[in-house]
Amino acid sequence: MATLFTKIINGEIPGAIVYEDDRCVAFLDALPQTEGHTLVVPREEISHWIDVPADLLAHLMDVAQRIGAAQQRAFDCERIGVLIQGYEVPHTHVHVWPTNSVADFDMHQRASEMQGPETLKPVAQRIRDEL
């Protein structure tokens, strides 16, 4: 069965996509840590990041770095946080989000409600404009 992320990638459910190529897709997290919180996800469903082929992992990190630079310009933040995991959705994903303090790394401080496409659309556009 396809993961939630595969369904977003395939357009089966809405997602605020900020970047895509033949190997990965980046879209806003519906439960963001901070405004602009983006997930960089390989198109291929790979549950654990240590199983991602080295060339694909390098590509994911390159895309994450470009998105981070765009976020820094778009959201006037001090730093960009990055985290790789796969617990909530068993599909490797790189979290990339604007930060202004170490408190922004507390994953328990995420948005309390899912943000819908209309809320996320202008945020995604800000990042796309900086890419």
C-alpha positions as CSV (number, residue, x, y, z in Angstrom):
1,M,0.0,0.0,0.0
2,A,1.3,3.4,-0.9
3,T,2.5,5.7,1.9
4,L,0.8,9.1,2.6
5,F,3.8,10.8,0.9
6,T,3.5,8.7,-2.2
7,K,-0.1,9.7,-2.4
8,I,0.9,13.4,-2.2
9,I,3.7,12.8,-4.8
10,N,1.2,11.1,-7.1
11,G,-1.4,13.9,-6.7
12,E,-3.9,11.6,-5.1
13,I,-4.2,13.9,-2.1
14,P,-3.3,17.6,-2.0
15,G,0.1,18.8,-1.0
16,A,1.8,22.2,-1.2
17,I,4.7,21.3,-3.4
18,V,7.7,23.6,-3.5
19,Y,10.0,21.6,-5.6
20,E,10.1,18.4,-7.7
21,D,12.3,16.5,-10.0
22,D,12.6,12.9,-11.2
23,R,14.1,11.7,-7.9
24,C,12.3,13.6,-5.2
25,V,9.5,16.0,-4.2
26,A,9.6,18.7,-1.6
27,F,6.3,19.8,0.0
28,L,5.2,21.7,3.1
29,D,4.6,19.8,6.3
30,A,0.9,20.0,7.2
31,L,1.9,20.1,10.9
32,P,4.8,22.5,10.6
33,Q,7.5,23.1,13.2
34,T,7.7,26.7,12.0
35,E,6.3,28.5,9.0
36,G,7.9,27.1,5.8
37,H,8.6,23.7,7.3
38,T,9.3,21.5,4.2
39,L,9.8,17.8,3.7
40,V,12.2,16.5,1.0
41,V,11.0,13.0,0.1
42,P,12.4,10.5,-2.4
43,R,9.9,9.3,-5.0
44,E,10.9,5.8,-4.2
45,E,9.4,4.5,-0.9
46,I,12.4,3.7,1.3
47,S,11.5,3.4,5.0
48,H,14.9,3.9,6.7
49,W,17.3,6.6,5.5
50,I,20.3,4.2,6.0
51,D,18.9,2.1,3.1
52,V,18.8,5.1,0.7
53,P,21.4,4.6,-2.0
54,A,24.3,7.1,-1.5
55,D,23.7,9.0,-4.7
56,L,20.0,9.5,-3.9
57,L,20.9,10.6,-0.3
58,A,23.4,13.1,-1.7
59,H,20.6,14.4,-4.0
60,L,18.1,14.7,-1.2
61,M,20.6,16.7,0.8
62,D,21.5,18.9,-2.1
63,V,17.8,19.7,-2.6
64,A,17.3,20.2,1.2
65,Q,20.3,22.7,1.1
66,R,18.8,24.7,-1.8
67,I,15.4,24.7,-0.1
68,G,17.0,25.8,3.2
69,A,18.7,28.7,1.4
70,A,15.4,29.7,-0.1
71,Q,13.7,29.5,3.3
72,Q,16.3,31.7,4.9
73,R,15.6,34.4,2.3
74,A,11.8,34.0,2.4
75,F,11.4,33.8,6.2
76,D,14.2,36.0,7.6
77,C,15.4,33.4,10.1
78,E,18.8,32.9,11.8
79,R,19.4,29.3,10.8
80,I,17.8,26.3,9.0
81,G,17.1,23.1,10.9
82,V,17.4,19.7,9.2
83,L,16.3,16.3,10.5
84,I,16.0,12.9,8.8
85,Q,13.4,10.5,10.1
86,G,10.7,8.1,9.1
87,Y,8.6,7.3,12.2
88,E,5.3,9.0,11.5
89,V,5.3,7.9,7.8
90,P,7.5,4.9,6.9
91,H,9.0,6.8,3.9
92,T,12.3,8.5,4.4
93,H,11.9,12.3,4.6
94,V,14.2,15.2,5.3
95,H,12.7,17.9,7.5
96,V,14.0,21.4,6.6
97,W,12.6,24.3,8.6
98,P,13.4,28.0,9.4
99,T,14.7,28.5,13.0
100,N,15.5,31.3,15.3
101,S,16.5,29.4,18.4
102,V,17.2,25.9,19.7
103,A,13.6,25.8,20.9
104,D,12.5,25.5,17.3
105,F,14.0,22.0,17.3
106,D,11.5,20.7,19.9
107,M,9.4,18.4,17.7
108,H,6.6,18.6,20.4
109,Q,6.1,22.2,19.5
110,R,4.6,21.6,16.0
111,A,1.3,23.1,14.9
112,S,-1.6,21.8,16.9
113,E,-3.8,21.4,13.9
114,M,-3.3,20.2,10.3
115,Q,-2.9,23.1,8.0
116,G,-5.0,22.9,4.8
117,P,-4.0,23.7,1.2
118,E,-5.3,27.2,1.3
119,T,-3.2,28.1,4.4
120,L,-0.1,26.4,2.9
121,K,-0.4,27.6,-0.7
122,P,1.0,31.2,-0.1
123,V,3.8,29.8,2.2
124,A,4.8,27.4,-0.6
125,Q,4.8,30.2,-3.1
126,R,7.3,32.2,-0.9
127,I,9.7,29.3,-1.0
128,R,9.3,28.7,-4.8
129,D,9.9,32.4,-5.4
130,E,13.2,32.1,-3.7
131,L,14.3,29.0,-5.5
